[in-house]
């Protein structure tokens, strides 16, 4: 756990990991606040998040699942498993699939001008043994510039538990970003976009969510609060996870190629 006194305190207070030895067996209890029933889920971006409508998404299976039905299973398996760990594996996601999505909300400001808010999601799904560590590692990956969010993290991280958000961890932190996907800060007087990022993690999914308002890009106007972004992240979490079963995320589906699920 990196730089998180509150979570370290929870661990000391008790109950992050409990070990009981009975007849030589070791039993490990779940992290507080993380439900065991969050295992075995995919991250499948919903069509909308509140007033935001999905604009585009990018799905890529980086696991051995993608080899089902590949021209040569052996070649595919070797290509997936050889070499150094991938970015999601370093974060703590086994058999990972990458998910990126962007949502847009068009509105009029007080002066009748057309404006746009863009909500971006950058995450993974697979098998996560330690959601707490995965959450920390995703923040670190953002800090290192390895995700779609480019810039720097500022100030402390804060835990959030929005209404209706259950079974996962969530923390938010303020940032100064130069870009999120193709949304970029203007050169000159507006060199960065000051926005909060919220990250959730459970036993299957880990994802970062941020919202950029067009006035922030144009003239460094104030953006959304951490609490507001956390509420949207909770909405997305509750609507964008589906149970995984073999055949849903196949070679065709997770690499964005059309199949019956995408065509219907």
C-alpha positions as CSV (number, residue, x, y, z in Angstrom):
1,X,0.0,0.0,0.0
2,X,1.6,3.3,-1.1
3,X,1.1,6.6,0.8
4,X,-2.3,5.9,2.3
5,X,-2.3,6.3,6.1
6,X,-6.0,5.8,6.4
7,X,-6.1,2.4,4.7
8,X,-3.0,1.4,6.7
9,X,-4.9,2.3,9.8
10,X,-7.8,0.2,8.7
11,X,-5.4,-2.8,8.2
12,X,-3.9,-2.3,11.7
13,X,-7.4,-1.9,13.2
14,X,-8.3,-5.1,11.8
15,X,-9.6,-7.0,9.3
16,X,-8.0,-6.4,6.0
17,X,-6.5,-9.9,6.1
18,X,-7.4,-12.5,8.8
19,X,-5.6,-15.8,8.9
20,X,-6.9,-18.8,10.7
21,X,-5.0,-22.1,10.8
22,X,-7.1,-25.2,11.1
23,X,-5.6,-28.5,10.2
24,X,-2.8,-26.8,8.2
25,X,-5.2,-24.8,6.0
26,X,-5.0,-21.0,5.7
27,X,-8.1,-19.0,5.3
28,X,-8.0,-15.4,4.0
29,X,-10.9,-13.1,4.5
30,X,-11.9,-10.3,2.1
31,X,-10.9,-6.7,2.4
32,X,-13.3,-4.6,4.3
33,X,-15.7,-2.9,1.8
34,X,-14.8,-5.3,-1.0
35,X,-17.4,-8.0,-1.8
36,X,-16.3,-11.5,-2.8
37,X,-19.2,-11.5,-5.2
38,X,-17.4,-8.9,-7.3
39,X,-15.3,-11.8,-8.7
40,X,-16.0,-13.0,-12.2
41,X,-17.2,-9.7,-13.7
42,X,-16.4,-7.9,-16.9
43,X,-16.2,-4.1,-17.4
44,X,-18.7,-3.4,-20.2
45,X,-19.2,0.4,-20.6
46,X,-22.9,1.3,-20.4
47,X,-24.6,3.3,-23.1
48,X,-25.0,6.3,-20.8
49,X,-24.0,7.7,-17.4
50,X,-26.6,10.1,-16.2
51,X,-26.9,12.8,-19.0
52,X,-23.7,11.6,-20.6
53,X,-24.0,9.5,-23.8
54,X,-21.3,7.1,-24.9
55,X,-19.3,8.6,-27.8
56,X,-16.8,5.8,-28.4
57,X,-15.0,2.9,-26.7
58,X,-12.0,0.7,-27.2
59,X,-12.0,-2.9,-26.0
60,X,-8.9,-5.1,-26.1
61,X,-8.5,-8.5,-24.6
62,X,-4.9,-9.0,-23.5
63,X,-5.4,-12.4,-22.0
64,X,-5.3,-16.0,-23.2
65,X,-9.1,-15.8,-23.6
66,X,-8.5,-14.1,-26.9
67,X,-6.9,-17.2,-28.3
68,X,-10.2,-19.1,-28.4
69,X,-10.9,-19.4,-32.1
70,X,-7.7,-17.7,-33.1
71,X,-6.1,-19.0,-36.4
72,X,-3.4,-20.8,-34.3
73,X,-4.1,-21.2,-30.6
74,X,-0.5,-22.2,-30.0
75,X,1.0,-19.1,-31.7
76,X,-1.6,-16.9,-30.0
77,X,-0.9,-18.3,-26.5
78,X,2.8,-17.8,-27.0
79,X,2.3,-14.2,-28.2
80,X,0.2,-13.4,-25.2
81,X,2.3,-15.1,-22.5
82,X,5.8,-14.4,-23.6
83,X,7.8,-11.2,-22.7
84,X,7.6,-8.9,-19.6
85,X,4.3,-8.3,-17.7
86,X,1.9,-6.0,-19.4
87,X,0.8,-2.7,-17.8
88,X,-2.4,-4.2,-16.4
89,X,-0.5,-7.2,-15.0
90,X,1.9,-4.8,-13.3
91,X,-1.2,-3.0,-11.8
92,X,-2.4,-6.4,-10.5
93,X,-4.9,-7.6,-13.1
94,X,-4.4,-11.2,-14.2
95,X,-5.8,-12.3,-17.6
96,X,-6.6,-8.7,-18.3
97,X,-8.8,-7.0,-20.8
98,X,-8.4,-3.2,-21.4
99,X,-11.4,-0.9,-21.5
100,X,-11.4,2.7,-22.6
101,X,-14.6,4.7,-23.1
102,X,-15.7,8.3,-23.6
103,X,-19.0,9.9,-22.9
104,X,-20.3,13.4,-23.9
105,X,-22.9,15.7,-22.5
106,X,-23.9,18.8,-24.5
107,X,-25.5,21.8,-22.7
108,X,-26.0,25.5,-22.8
109,X,-24.2,27.8,-20.3
110,X,-25.8,30.8,-18.6
111,X,-25.0,33.0,-21.6
112,X,-26.6,30.5,-24.1
113,X,-23.3,29.2,-25.5
114,X,-23.0,25.6,-26.4
115,X,-20.7,23.7,-24.1
116,X,-19.6,20.1,-23.7
117,X,-18.6,17.9,-20.8
118,X,-16.5,14.8,-21.6
119,X,-16.4,11.8,-19.2
120,X,-13.5,9.4,-19.8
121,X,-13.0,5.9,-18.4
122,X,-9.7,4.1,-18.5
123,X,-9.6,0.6,-16.9
124,X,-9.2,-3.1,-16.9
125,X,-11.0,-6.3,-15.9
126,X,-9.8,-9.8,-15.2
127,X,-8.8,-11.4,-11.9
128,X,-7.6,-9.1,-9.1
129,X,-6.2,-10.7,-6.0
130,X,-5.7,-7.4,-4.0
131,X,-8.1,-4.6,-5.0
132,X,-6.4,-2.2,-2.5
133,X,-3.0,-2.7,-4.2
134,X,-4.6,-2.5,-7.7
135,X,-6.1,0.9,-6.8
136,X,-2.8,2.2,-5.5
137,X,-1.0,0.9,-8.6
138,X,-3.4,2.5,-11.1
139,X,-2.9,5.9,-9.4
140,X,0.8,5.2,-9.7
141,X,0.5,4.3,-13.3
142,X,-1.4,7.6,-14.0
143,X,1.3,9.4,-12.1
144,X,3.9,7.7,-14.3
145,X,2.1,8.7,-17.5
146,X,1.2,5.2,-18.5
147,X,-2.5,5.7,-18.9
148,X,-4.8,7.9,-21.1
149,X,-4.7,10.6,-18.4
150,X,-1.6,12.8,-18.9
151,X,-0.4,15.2,-16.3
152,X,0.3,15.1,-12.6
153,X,-1.5,14.2,-9.4
154,X,-1.7,16.9,-6.8
155,X,-2.8,17.0,-3.1
156,X,-4.0,14.0,-1.0
157,X,-6.2,11.1,-2.1
158,X,-9.6,10.8,-0.4
159,X,-11.8,7.8,0.1
160,X,-15.4,8.0,-1.2
161,X,-18.4,5.8,-0.6
162,X,-21.2,7.4,-2.7
163,X,-24.8,6.4,-2.1
164,X,-25.5,3.0,-3.8
165,X,-21.9,2.2,-4.3
166,X,-21.2,-1.2,-2.6
167,X,-18.7,-4.0,-2.9
168,X,-15.7,-2.0,-4.1
169,X,-13.1,0.6,-3.0
170,X,-13.1,4.2,-4.4
171,X,-10.6,7.0,-4.0
172,X,-10.3,10.4,-5.7
173,X,-7.5,12.9,-6.2
174,X,-7.1,16.2,-7.8
175,X,-4.9,16.5,-10.9
176,X,-3.4,18.9,-13.4
177,X,-3.7,17.2,-16.8
178,X,-2.5,18.2,-20.2
179,X,-4.7,15.6,-22.0
180,X,-7.2,12.8,-21.6
181,X,-7.3,10.8,-24.8
182,X,-7.9,13.4,-27.5
183,X,-9.1,16.1,-25.1
184,X,-6.1,18.4,-24.7
185,X,-5.5,21.6,-22.7
186,X,-5.0,24.7,-24.8
187,X,-1.5,26.1,-25.2
188,X,-0.5,29.3,-23.6
189,X,-2.5,30.6,-20.7
190,X,-4.4,27.3,-20.2
191,X,-1.6,24.8,-20.0
192,X,-3.4,22.2,-17.9
193,X,-6.9,21.1,-16.9
194,X,-7.5,21.0,-13.2
195,X,-9.8,18.1,-12.5
196,X,-10.3,15.3,-10.0
197,X,-9.8,11.6,-11.0
198,X,-11.7,8.9,-9.2
199,X,-10.5,5.2,-9.2
200,X,-12.5,2.2,-8.1
201,X,-11.2,-1.4,-7.6
202,X,-12.8,-4.7,-6.7
203,X,-11.9,-8.4,-7.4
204,X,-12.5,-8.1,-11.1
205,X,-12.3,-4.5,-12.2
206,X,-10.2,-1.4,-11.7
207,X,-10.9,1.9,-13.5
208,X,-10.2,5.6,-13.5
209,X,-12.9,8.2,-14.3
210,X,-12.5,11.9,-15.0
211,X,-14.7,14.7,-16.4
212,X,-13.5,17.7,-18.4
213,X,-15.8,20.6,-19.0
214,X,-15.1,22.7,-22.2
215,X,-14.7,26.0,-20.3
216,X,-11.8,24.3,-18.4
217,X,-10.1,23.6,-21.7
218,X,-10.8,27.1,-23.1
219,X,-10.2,29.4,-20.1
220,X,-9.2,27.3,-17.0
221,X,-12.7,27.6,-15.5
222,X,-13.4,25.5,-12.3
223,X,-14.5,21.9,-13.0
224,X,-16.4,19.3,-11.1
225,X,-15.8,18.4,-7.5
226,X,-14.4,15.1,-6.3
227,X,-17.8,14.2,-4.9
228,X,-19.5,14.9,-8.2
229,X,-17.1,12.7,-10.1
230,X,-17.4,10.0,-7.4
231,X,-21.1,9.9,-7.9
232,X,-20.7,9.5,-11.7
233,X,-18.1,6.8,-11.1
234,X,-20.6,5.0,-8.8
235,X,-23.3,5.2,-11.5
236,X,-20.8,3.8,-14.0
237,X,-19.7,1.0,-11.7
238,X,-23.3,-0.1,-11.1
239,X,-24.3,-0.1,-14.8
240,X,-21.1,-1.2,-16.5
241,X,-20.2,-4.6,-15.0
242,X,-21.6,-7.8,-16.2
243,X,-21.0,-11.4,-15.1
244,X,-18.3,-13.1,-17.1
245,X,-18.9,-16.5,-18.7
246,X,-16.9,-18.3,-21.4
247,X,-17.7,-17.1,-24.9
248,X,-18.8,-13.5,-24.0
249,X,-15.3,-12.0,-24.2
250,X,-13.9,-13.9,-27.2
251,X,-11.2,-13.1,-29.7
252,X,-13.8,-11.2,-31.8
253,X,-15.7,-9.3,-29.2
254,X,-12.9,-7.9,-27.0
255,X,-10.9,-6.7,-29.9
256,X,-13.9,-4.7,-31.2
257,X,-14.8,-6.9,-34.2
258,X,-18.4,-7.4,-34.9
259,X,-20.3,-10.4,-33.7
260,X,-23.9,-11.2,-32.7
261,X,-23.6,-9.4,-29.3
262,X,-22.4,-6.2,-31.0
263,X,-24.7,-6.3,-34.0
264,X,-28.0,-6.9,-32.1
